[in-house]
Amino acid sequence: MQLATHGVAFGYPGKPVGCDVNLALNSGEILCLLGPNGSGKTTLFKTLLGLRKPQAGDITLDGESIVGFTRRRLARAMAYVPQAQAAYFPFTVSDTVLMGRTARMGLFSSPSTHDREAAHAALHALRLGVLKDDLYMLISSGQRQLVLIARALAQESKILVMDEPTASLDFGNQSLVLDRIKRLASQGIGIIFSTHDPNQALACADQVAMLHHGRVAHYGAPQEVVTSESLRMLYGVDIAVVEAAGLDHHVCFPTSAL
């Protein structure tokens, strides 16, 4: 499956946010969206998910415009992973993941055996089986983020849209989430995720898009896009991009840290 944007403009009534966005994501690929606060990343994701109509241009899945898709059809193709936040209702981890099956169920249907098997498989794919009976509201933020990814997996969608999936996570949980992202892509799922850390783009992305003032300023392979010059343009600070011993990719850091 391919998700593609064609000259997309996006925003809110009377408030344009971005324009002329051309991106493509295929099954098994990871596309990382980089951009400073206020650059339009979340609004673009809402538009990709059909929550907002493009102000211009089009968004297609396998060449077909999503404008005519029903909510259910779109949810079966694309799943959304928000940032993990505090929970206020005492759902178990299993029940939270099972909610991802809503897109596959009838309006008044109860979960079928297949629905429960799909939720169970998603839990174990992310090694969360041991938490299945725990209350979602009582597990750690890193575990909650993985549960939200499992919920999206339970939808059995071919594309995951992940809005800053490592935000507010400690270093260990960030690494865990990135590892799971790479594993999911290796299984044929297309993933587009946003982050404020260009090192994550260098570590796991196949493509990187830099969103600057609502426009894609740079787009391509990480080693071509994530450079000192492009990061200075994006964030307004001097950043070094260097080879790291023992790694198959570069790393970056502000030169003021030297």
N, C-alpha and C positions, 0 to 999 in steps of 0.2 A: 504494500500500500504506500502511496505517496501523498503527503500533505504539501500543498504549494500555495503561495500567495502571489498575486499578479497585480503589481502596482497598487497595493492596498493603502488606503488612507483610513485612519481610525481616530476616534475621539468621542466626544459627547455633544449633544445639541448646543450649537453656538460656541463650542470649544474644541476645535481640532487639536489633536495631540501629535499625530504623526502622519506621514504620507510616503507614497512611492516605495512601499516595502515589497521586495521580491525575494522570497526564500523558498527552499525545497527541502523536504525531509523524507527519506525513504525508510522502509522497514529495515531494522537492524542498525540504523545510524543514530548518532548522538549529535544534536545541534545545541550549542551553548549560546545563550543570549547574554551579552555583557552590556552594561550601561550604568551610568550614575543614577542616583535618586532623581526621580522626576523625568527620566528620559522616555517613559512610556511603555516599559516592559509589561507591567501588569495589565494595562489597557489593551495592549496588543494581544496578550494571552486571552483576555475576555472576548476579543474579536475572533480569534482563531477558534474558540470554543462555541461560537455562535451566540454568546450572551449579548453581544452588541453587533449590529450590522455594520459592515464596512461603509465608510462614507464615500469611498470610491474604490474601483478595482474589484477583484474577486478572490475568493479562497476556494480551492478545489481539493477533493479527495479522489485520487485516481482519475483526474481530469474532469470530474463532475462537480459543479458548483454546490457548495453546502447551503446556499440560500434557500433551496427548496427542501432541505432535509427536515424531518420531524425531530423533535428533541430526543426521542427514543433512538432513532436511527443514528443520530450524531453521537449519542452516548455510547452506542455499541461500537463506534469507530474510534472515538477518542475518549480517554479518561483523564480527569484532572486531579492533580495532587497539590493541595494547598500547603501552606506552612503549618506545621503542628502548633496548635494553640491549646490553652487550658480547656478542659472539658467539664461540663456541669451536670451531665446525666449519667447515671450508673450503668452504662452499657458495658458488657464484657468485650474483650478483644475480639472474640469470635463473632459476636453480634455486630460489632462495628465493621468488620471485614465483610460479613454477609450482606450489609447494606449496599455494597457494590453491585450486588446482583439485581438491584431494582430495575436497571435498564433492560434486563433480560426477562423480567416477570410481567405478568398481566396486572392490570390496575388493582384488582382485589385478590390477587393470588397469594398463597402462602409459599414460602420457600420449598422447592422440591428437593428430592434427594440429590439431583445434579447440582442445584444451587449450593447446597451444603458441601458437596464434594469440591466444587470450584473454590469456595471460600477456604476450605481445609487445605487445598493444594496451594493457594496463594499464601497462606500462613506459613506453610512448610517451605515454600520456595524462598522465603525471607528468613527462615530459621526462627520463626516466632511461635512454633507449636507449643512450647513450654509455657507461653503466656496466655494461651487461649481462654482460660477461665478467669484471668485477672481482670479487674476493672480498668477500662481504658483511662479513666481519669486519675488513676493512681500509679501508672507506670511512668517511666522517665520520658523527657521530651524527645530524646533520640529514639526510644522505642515507639513513641506515638507517631513519629514521622515514618518509621518503617511500617507501622500498622496502616497509615494512610496510603502508603504505596501498595501494600497488600490489598487494601480495599479497591484501589484502582485496578490492580491485576485481576481481581475477581470479576470485573466487568468483562474480561476477555477481549479488551480492545487492542487494536494493533498499534495505537499511538498513545503515548503518555505525555501530558503537558504538565510540567512541574515548576511551580512558582517558588523560587529560592528554597529548594528542599533542604538546604543545610543551614538556613538562617537560625541563629540563636543556639546552635548545637556546639558542644565541645569538640575538640580536635579529633578525639577517637570516634565519636558518632558521625562527624563529617566524613571521615575516611570510610566508615561502614556504609553510609548512604551512597557514596561515590562508587564503592565496590559493587554494591547491588545494582546501581545504574548500569555499570559496564556488563554485569552478568545478564541483565534483562535484554540489553541490546544484542548480546551474543546469541540470544534465543529468538531473535527476529523482531523484537519490538522497537519501533521508532520512538526516540525520546527527544523532546525539546525542553531544556530547563534553563532558568535564569539564575544568575549568581552575581555577587559583587567581588568575587575572588577570581582573578584571571588565572591563577595557578590551577584551579579546577578545570578550566577550559583546556589548559595545556596538558593536564593529566589524563583526561578521558574523552574529550570531544573529537569527533570526526570533522566537524565544521564549527566555525565561530562567526557570529554576527555581532557587530558592535553598533548599538543603537545610540545615536547622539542627536539630541534635539528632535527626536521623533523620526529620524531618517537612518537608514543603514549606511554607516560611514565606511565600514570595512566588512568583507564577507568572504570566507574561504577557509582553507586548512589552517589549523592553529599556528603552525610554525611560520606561516606567511602573514597571518593577521595580527597575532599577538606579538607586537614589537615595541621597543622603547618609544618610538615615535607615535604609534597609534594609541598607546596607553597614556602618553602625555596629552594627546589631543582629547582623549576620553575623560580623564580624571583631573587634568590640570596640574599634575605633579610629575617630577622626574622619576622614572622607574627603569631599573636595569632588568634585562632579560638575558639569562646566562645558561650555559649547559651545566647540568648537575651530575657529578660523578656517581655512577651506579644507576642512573635513571636513563630511560629511553626518550626523555622529553626535557624541555627547558623549564626553568623556574624564574619567577620574577619577584622583585622586592623594591620598595622605594629606596632611592640612593641616599636619602637622608638617614637611612638605617645603618649606613656604612660607618 
